[in-house]
């Protein structure tokens, strides 16, 4: 039986989540993208808490998220993480391919000072 696009992404995402987990010292940087936006969170999986977040809705309220806006989301998340003393994270691409907006967000977070 052929899987649709969402089922394939969910399957890949669950495989990634079985392999990586975040802690308070080294949280998981989780990425979600929709057709219009991109969202990133730093998550402590042990406690189940979100430590920091950033989204394209904060950066450009009316614009659709593109590569430039995605890079700014990564920088904003890195800035918030630095304020909490977080420097090292584990990257969770959320089942998306590592190119385009996802890669731009990761590069923006690296520019902001996060290591992963």
C-alpha positions as CSV (number, residue, x, y, z in Angstrom):
1,X,0.0,0.0,0.0
2,X,1.4,3.4,-1.0
3,X,1.8,6.0,1.7
4,X,0.8,9.6,1.2
5,X,3.1,12.5,1.8
6,X,1.9,13.1,5.4
7,X,2.2,9.4,6.3
8,X,5.8,9.2,5.0
9,X,6.8,12.3,6.9
10,X,5.2,10.9,10.1
11,X,7.1,7.7,9.7
12,X,10.4,9.4,9.2
13,X,9.7,11.8,12.1
14,X,9.0,8.9,14.5
15,X,12.3,7.2,13.4
16,X,14.1,10.4,14.2
17,X,12.4,10.8,17.6
18,X,13.3,7.2,18.6
19,X,17.0,8.1,18.2
20,X,17.2,11.6,19.7
21,X,16.0,13.2,22.9
22,X,16.6,16.5,24.5
23,X,17.6,17.4,28.1
24,X,17.7,20.6,30.0
25,X,21.4,21.1,29.3
26,X,21.1,19.9,25.6
27,X,17.6,20.5,24.4
28,X,16.1,19.3,21.2
29,X,15.6,21.9,18.5
30,X,12.3,20.8,16.9
31,X,11.3,22.3,13.5
32,X,7.8,22.4,12.0
33,X,6.9,24.1,8.8
34,X,3.6,24.7,7.1
35,X,2.8,26.2,3.8
36,X,2.8,29.7,5.2
37,X,5.1,29.6,8.3
38,X,8.0,27.9,10.0
39,X,8.2,27.3,13.8
40,X,11.1,26.2,16.0
41,X,11.2,25.1,19.7
42,X,13.8,24.1,22.2
43,X,12.3,21.1,24.1
44,X,13.4,19.4,27.3
45,X,12.0,15.9,26.6
46,X,12.7,14.6,30.2
47,X,10.3,17.2,31.7
48,X,8.2,17.7,28.6
49,X,8.7,21.5,28.7
50,X,9.4,24.0,25.9
51,X,12.4,26.1,26.9
52,X,12.3,28.6,24.0
53,X,10.4,29.1,20.8
54,X,10.4,31.3,17.7
55,X,8.2,31.5,14.6
56,X,7.9,33.3,11.4
57,X,4.6,34.8,12.6
58,X,6.6,37.0,15.0
59,X,9.2,38.1,12.4
60,X,6.8,38.9,9.5
61,X,3.2,38.8,10.4
62,X,1.7,39.1,6.9
63,X,4.5,37.5,4.8
64,X,4.8,33.8,3.9
65,X,8.0,32.3,5.4
66,X,10.8,32.1,2.9
67,X,14.5,31.3,3.3
68,X,15.4,34.7,4.6
69,X,12.6,34.8,7.2
70,X,13.5,31.2,8.2
71,X,17.1,32.3,8.9
72,X,15.8,35.1,11.0
73,X,13.7,32.6,13.0
74,X,16.8,30.6,13.7
75,X,18.7,33.7,14.9
76,X,15.8,34.7,17.1
77,X,15.6,31.3,18.7
78,X,19.4,31.3,19.3
79,X,19.1,34.7,20.9
80,X,16.4,33.4,23.3
81,X,18.4,30.3,24.0
82,X,21.5,32.3,24.9
83,X,19.4,34.4,27.3
84,X,18.6,31.1,29.1
85,X,22.2,29.9,29.0
86,X,21.7,27.2,26.4
87,X,24.5,26.8,23.9
88,X,24.4,23.2,22.6
89,X,21.3,21.6,21.1
90,X,20.2,18.4,19.3
91,X,18.7,19.2,15.9
92,X,15.3,17.5,15.0
93,X,14.4,18.3,11.4
94,X,10.9,17.0,12.0
95,X,10.9,14.6,9.0
96,X,11.6,17.4,6.5
97,X,14.4,17.3,4.1
98,X,17.5,19.3,5.1
99,X,17.4,22.0,2.5
100,X,15.6,25.2,1.8
101,X,13.8,26.7,4.8
102,X,14.9,24.0,7.2
103,X,18.5,24.4,6.3
104,X,18.2,28.2,6.5
105,X,16.7,28.0,10.0
106,X,19.6,25.7,11.1
107,X,22.2,28.0,9.6
108,X,20.6,31.0,11.3
109,X,20.7,29.3,14.6
110,X,24.3,28.5,14.1
111,X,25.0,32.1,13.2
112,X,23.2,33.1,16.4
113,X,25.7,31.0,18.4
114,X,24.0,27.6,18.9
115,X,26.1,24.4,18.4
116,X,24.7,21.2,17.1
